Amino acid sequence: MESRHRSRFTQPEIDEYAAAHSTGPDEVQRDLQEVTAAETGWAAGMQIGDDQAVLMETIVRAMGAKRAVEVGTFTGYSALAVARGMGPDGRLLCCDVSEEWTAMARKAWEQAGVADRIDLRIAPGADTLRALPDEEQFDFAFIDADKTGYPVYYEEILRRLRVGGLILVDNVLQNGRVIDESVNDENVEAIRALNDTIAKDSRVRVVMLPIGDGVSVVQKI
Ligand SMILES: C[S@@+](CC[C@H](N)C(=O)[O-])C[C@H]1O[C@@H](n2cnc3c(N)ncnc32)[C@H](O)[C@@H]1O
């Protein structure tokens, strides 16, 4: 199978080399990739790459995270990585608006034996997050849904993140369009604004990684 380490910002040869020297997906993950490609058409490109999945599972595992939230679940690949990383006593809240795509996620989570760690809520992410109690304390979060919603997801999650906890924000480089001043569509504008906000936010430290479509790793301090 072709490499699914998908940095859009490194040379293809470097990407291949990195893929060959990183932990790859297992059978359950490959099955999910194949079903997603076969059944969702163009949308399959929304799934995170293998490099991002193994990075997320490793971070979650190393942190000992037990309470996590994701906005933007699709067919469940990123959630699978987080749920595995947390182990059997972890709990992951997943937010998405699509019954159809998340039905595939539920099947994959059953197959992987992690379904009982995941609470999937079908509603706009902002509504689900705003309805959470203020005293909710997440260790880890992943934001990967509609781009114009990111600022709300960031604020609602940050106020419920424990000190030292992490938020991973996906698609922060918008295929390189964040640095092209001639591009001003609403998704790129929303991401540029959030990137600027996070870089100046005294509540966090952040590093932006050029893997996939760009991932910011944000830590509450
Ligand atoms: C990029 S995909 C997520 C990919 C997923 N993280 C993965 O690894 O496969 C974005 C998802 O966000 C969902 N979405 C779009 N608008 C949303 C909203 N307002 N609230 C919650 N989810 C939303 C879409 O239904 C879609 O499944």
PDBQT file of the ligand as one rigid body, heavy atoms in Angstrom, charges set to zero:
ROOT
HETATM    1  C1  LIG A 301     -11.703  16.175   8.511  1.00  0.00    +0.000 C 
HETATM    2  S1  LIG A 301     -13.086  15.203   8.977  1.00  0.00    +0.000 S 
HETATM    3  C2  LIG A 301     -12.502  14.407  10.441  1.00  0.00    +0.000 C 
HETATM    4  C3  LIG A 301     -11.498  13.309  10.153  1.00  0.00    +0.000 C 
HETATM    5  C4  LIG A 301     -11.232  12.398  11.327  1.00  0.00    +0.000 C 
HETATM    6  N1  LIG A 301     -10.603  13.127  12.416  1.00  0.00    +0.000 N 
HETATM    7  C5  LIG A 301     -10.389  11.204  10.908  1.00  0.00    +0.000 C 
HETATM    8  O1  LIG A 301      -9.253  11.074  11.334  1.00  0.00    +0.000 OA
HETATM    9  O2  LIG A 301     -10.869  10.397  10.109  1.00  0.00    +0.000 OA
HETATM   10  C6  LIG A 301     -14.208  16.424   9.548  1.00  0.00    +0.000 C 
HETATM   11  C7  LIG A 301     -15.467  15.920  10.237  1.00  0.00    +0.000 C 
HETATM   12  O3  LIG A 301     -16.084  17.041  10.870  1.00  0.00    +0.000 OA
HETATM   13  C8  LIG A 301     -17.465  16.845  10.850  1.00  0.00    +0.000 C 
HETATM   14  N2  LIG A 301     -18.125  18.137  11.066  1.00  0.00    +0.000 N 
HETATM   15  C9  LIG A 301     -18.418  19.106  10.157  1.00  0.00    +0.000 A 
HETATM   16  N3  LIG A 301     -19.045  20.125  10.742  1.00  0.00    +0.000 NA
HETATM   17  C10 LIG A 301     -19.160  19.822  12.055  1.00  0.00    +0.000 A 
HETATM   18  C11 LIG A 301     -19.709  20.477  13.197  1.00  0.00    +0.000 A 
HETATM   19  N4  LIG A 301     -20.274  21.685  13.090  1.00  0.00    +0.000 N 
HETATM   20  N5  LIG A 301     -19.648  19.845  14.388  1.00  0.00    +0.000 NA
HETATM   21  C12 LIG A 301     -19.061  18.631  14.518  1.00  0.00    +0.000 A 
HETATM   22  N6  LIG A 301     -18.523  17.965  13.478  1.00  0.00    +0.000 NA
HETATM   23  C13 LIG A 301     -18.566  18.548  12.263  1.00  0.00    +0.000 A 
HETATM   24  C14 LIG A 301     -17.751  16.203   9.496  1.00  0.00    +0.000 C 
HETATM   25  O4  LIG A 301     -18.988  15.501   9.518  1.00  0.00    +0.000 OA
HETATM   26  C15 LIG A 301     -16.525  15.295   9.332  1.00  0.00    +0.000 C 
HETATM   27  O5  LIG A 301     -16.813  13.986   9.740  1.00  0.00    +0.000 OA
ENDROOT
TORSDOF 0
